[in-house]
Amino acid sequence: MRCLVTGATGYIGGRLVPRLLAAGHEVRCLSRDPRRLRDAPWAGNVEIVEGDLGAPGTLPAAFADVDVAYYLVHSLGQHGFEAADRAAATNVAEAARAAGVRRIVYLGGPEPAAGDGPVSPHLRSRAEVGRILLASGVPTAVLRAAVIIGSGSASFEMLRYLTERLPVMITPRWVHNRIQPIAVRDVLRYLVGCATLPVEVNRGFDIAGPDVLTFAEMMHRYAAVAGLRRRLVLPTRVLSPSLSSHWVGVVTPVPNAIARPLVESLVHEAVAREHDIARYVPDDGLTGFDRAVELALARVRDADVETRWSTASGLDAAAEPLPSDPDWSGGSAYTDDREIRVAASRADLWRVVEGVGGDNGWYSFPLAWSVRGWLDRAAGGVGLRRGRRDPHRLLIGEALDFWRVEEIVPGELLRLRAEMRLPGAAWLELRAVDDGTAGSRYRQRAVFVPRGLAGHAYWAALTPFHAVIFGGMARNLARRAEREGWTS
């Protein structure tokens, strides 16, 4: 079959594509910015088309001659996400019906039981998207999953960091609600299997693993699998979901904007009420919670995380212009340019450039970078804790601390776009250049396009520190390349 995958740059979509290919399907990926899929290991085996679920005029070409359309996009953590998701789902429903698509497959969230109290906006939106697709006139399968356990998933990262960093936890009441988590490998198997559902199937399915646990039990069992001492969990009635999400934002890499809807979802019990999906997609041995954690930790330990939650960008994250010219915006732009000769080959220099961030840091004034990350977290931003997916290699489109990899030319250029809270737009370019000798040159440029008076004031306030932050970064990065060159 020809399968269209929306959200191929996201956590689930990026893993689904190679599995659809392995099952013998043709795959077409829809992306607002096709460059973001350029470095995917399977990019040469799929068709990539440019389009935007929020712009219906861009969709007919993407849906033409498609048998199965996978809807894996949502605006979690972004302003006005309910309206954006509603519009996107409506556009997909209309485009799929007009193109004669034979099936839609949607991965949503659990539906709280009646009388469970107010439903969180996140779950309410996921359920609404499912209803829109089921009413599209195209046979639709809505898969409802609660907590997904897999390396790089937001839920797993939240569980992992809370358990590893807090041997004693004061927890809200929701940690004692029952949850039926599912391993990401089982989610992907169900998604692939839904491509061949009978045409008369138009309904939702609960999908879940074999274990029903509370979040507190999940933390205890994670600690056991990870070889940690048993965690002490002290319940309290004080922590509301809002306060809990702020706490999660402080302790884990998951920012408050994403932690809050996740926490609000956990306020409701999430236990499968049926297992009808097994009539169409055989279970083939569901993965238990402990085994799912073992597999995820092995991926993290081996730096072999396929995709991460931070790779995804939501529906309203439009592609930014490239800062190839400081005057690209037609207005004012500030720059800080540095160039240093390096007594190391360009290859040695590039290894250090591509390894920047994460555990390696930013090579200058670590306290200043940490404080900037803390301030960003306090303002609801992503902060520095997103780290990096792989300690050595970067791919276009993935997150790197509070940056996004906007362009990478191996051996030559790394361009990062800032995703921290700023009164403007910012980029950081790192280049490795041959200088005609045995050495090389390191070129570094920071670009800031201010937004309003606050943006100009922001740049002016930081200018006195640029010699320490940007200058120190250039010098120390060059020295690191020289040291590695001598030892390689």
VENPEVEN-V700781 format. One record per residue. RES is the residue in one small letter. NEAR is the number of other ideal C-beta (glycine too) atoms within 12 Angstrom. Layout:
res = <RES/RES>
near = <NEAR/NEAR>
This chain:
res = <m/r/c/l/v/t/g/a/t/g/y/i/g/g/r/l/v/p/r/l/l/a/a/g/h/e/v/r/c/l/s/r/d/p/r/r/l/r/d/a/p/w/a/g/n/v/e/i/v/e/g/d/l/g/a/p/g/t/l/p/a/a/f/a/d/v/d/v/a/y/y/l/v/h/s/l/g/q/h/g/f/e/a/a/d/r/a/a/a/t/n/v/a/e/a/a/r/a/a/g/v/r/r/i/v/y/l/g/g/p/e/p/a/a/g/d/g/p/v/s/p/h/l/r/s/r/a/e/v/g/r/i/l/l/a/s/g/v/p/t/a/v/l/r/a/a/v/i/i/g/s/g/s/a/s/f/e/m/l/r/y/l/t/e/r/l/p/v/m/i/t/p/r/w/v/h/n/r/i/q/p/i/a/v/r/d/v/l/r/y/l/v/g/c/a/t/l/p/v/e/v/n/r/g/f/d/i/a/g/p/d/v/l/t/f/a/e/m/m/h/r/y/a/a/v/a/g/l/r/r/r/l/v/l/p/t/r/v/l/s/p/s/l/s/s/h/w/v/g/v/v/t/p/v/p/n/a/i/a/r/p/l/v/e/s/l/v/h/e/a/v/a/r/e/h/d/i/a/r/y/v/p/d/d/g/l/t/g/f/d/r/a/v/e/l/a/l/a/r/v/r/d/a/d/v/e/t/r/w/s/t/a/s/g/l/d/a/a/a/e/p/l/p/s/d/p/d/w/s/g/g/s/a/y/t/d/d/r/e/i/r/v/a/a/s/r/a/d/l/w/r/v/v/e/g/v/g/g/d/n/g/w/y/s/f/p/l/a/w/s/v/r/g/w/l/d/r/a/a/g/g/v/g/l/r/r/g/r/r/d/p/h/r/l/l/i/g/e/a/l/d/f/w/r/v/e/e/i/v/p/g/e/l/l/r/l/r/a/e/m/r/l/p/g/a/a/w/l/e/l/r/a/v/d/d/g/t/a/g/s/r/y/r/q/r/a/v/f/v/p/r/g/l/a/g/h/a/y/w/a/a/l/t/p/f/h/a/v/i/f/g/g/m/a/r/n/l/a/r/r/a/e/r/e/g/w/t/s>
near = <26/29/42/49/47/48/41/46/45/43/39/44/43/44/43/46/43/26/30/39/28/16/22/15/30/22/40/37/43/47/40/34/29/26/26/37/36/27/27/34/18/27/26/15/20/31/29/29/28/21/31/30/39/31/22/23/14/22/33/25/20/38/38/22/21/39/30/40/49/49/50/44/46/43/34/43/38/29/16/18/32/28/20/30/42/29/27/41/42/26/36/48/33/27/37/40/27/22/28/19/38/32/39/47/53/48/43/43/42/42/32/28/18/9/9/20/16/13/25/32/29/37/37/26/34/42/30/31/45/37/25/31/44/28/21/31/21/33/31/40/42/41/46/37/41/42/44/47/45/43/36/41/45/43/45/40/42/43/47/38/29/40/38/27/24/27/17/15/30/22/34/30/24/33/35/23/34/27/38/36/45/48/38/41/31/38/42/40/32/44/45/37/32/41/38/25/31/16/15/12/28/26/26/32/38/29/45/40/39/23/29/24/35/28/42/31/28/41/36/29/28/37/29/20/26/27/14/22/14/19/29/18/26/19/19/18/14/14/23/18/30/20/23/37/34/25/31/43/38/25/28/37/38/42/41/35/31/39/41/33/39/42/41/36/43/42/34/32/29/41/28/31/21/17/23/21/34/22/15/26/29/14/21/14/14/29/30/25/40/26/25/38/41/24/29/36/31/18/29/28/16/14/21/20/36/35/39/39/43/42/39/37/36/32/37/26/30/16/22/28/22/22/29/18/15/23/15/18/23/10/18/20/28/31/25/29/20/30/23/33/25/40/23/34/26/32/23/31/42/35/31/37/48/35/29/40/37/30/18/27/27/39/32/29/22/20/16/23/32/20/18/32/33/20/21/29/33/19/21/23/28/38/37/33/37/38/35/36/35/31/22/21/25/38/34/32/40/43/47/45/37/37/42/40/42/38/32/33/23/21/21/24/30/40/35/40/38/33/34/37/26/28/23/30/33/37/38/42/39/45/33/37/27/22/21/10/14/16/24/34/29/42/31/41/31/36/35/36/33/25/21/15/13/15/24/21/17/27/30/17/16/26/19/12/24/27/17/23/29/37/24/26/37/39/25/29/42/35/25/30/38/26/19/24/24/14/11/14>
